[in-house]
Amino acid sequence: MRVWKVLGLAGLAGVAATGAVLARNERQRRAYTPDDVRARLHERHEALEAVPDPAPEPAAPTAAELTAGRTHRLARVLRRP
């Protein structure tokens, strides 16, 4: 029975510690002024603009490409009503 009491107290201590950490983080987050938030958003936006766009996705295969080669069976199956 004593082991369960120790485990229960350890669990309660963990919950309390987690709550304290979350409360501290929330206080720090709310301490930002609107100008601070705006500046951080502008910095993030500029950083995203500096990243080049990824390569465009390849176009979907045409019907002729689907019917050519090994995939012609799949194309026939997909065309069935």
N, C-alpha and C positions, 0 to 999 in steps of 0.2 A: 504494500500500500504506500509506503514511503517514496518509492521510485515514482509513482504516479503523481504524488504531490510535488516532487521536485520538477518533473516534466511539465506539470501544469503551471508552476511558478515561472519556469523558464519560458514557456509559451506566452504568458502574460507580459513578462519583461520584454520579449521580442515585439509584441504588438505595441507596447508603450513606446519602445524605441523607434519603431517604424512611424508611429504617429508623430513623434517629436521631429523626426527628419522631414516628414512631409509638411508639417506646420512651418518649419524653418524655411524650406524651399518656397512655400507659398508667400511668406512674408518678404523674402528677397524678390520674388517676382512682382509683387504688388508695389515694391519700393521704386520701380521705374517711373520716371516722369514721362509725360506724353512726348516730349522732345527726345528722350532717350529711346523710346520705342520707335519713333519715326526714324531716328538716325540708324538704328539697328536694321530696320526694314530696308532702308535705302542701301545699306552696306550689303545686305543679302541679295537685293535686286541687282546691284552692280556685279556681284560675284557670279550670279547666274547668267548675266548677259555676256560675261567674259568666256563662258564655256561654249565651245562650238556645238552646233546642232549635230545630232547623230546622223549617220547615213540614212537616206530614205529607205523605207521598206520596199522590197521587191514587189513588182506588180503581180497580180494574180495570174495564173496560167490561163491562156486562151483555150478555146475548145479544140483548136488544131493541135496545140501542144499536148493537151490531155489525151487526144486520140492517137498521138504518135508514140511509138515505142511500147514499153511495158505497161503503161498506164491506160491503154485503150480499153482494157476490160473494166477497169474501175469507172471510166467515163461512161461506158455503155450501161453499167449497173445504175449509176447515178441518174442517167437520163430516163430510166423506166418510170412510168407513172405509178 
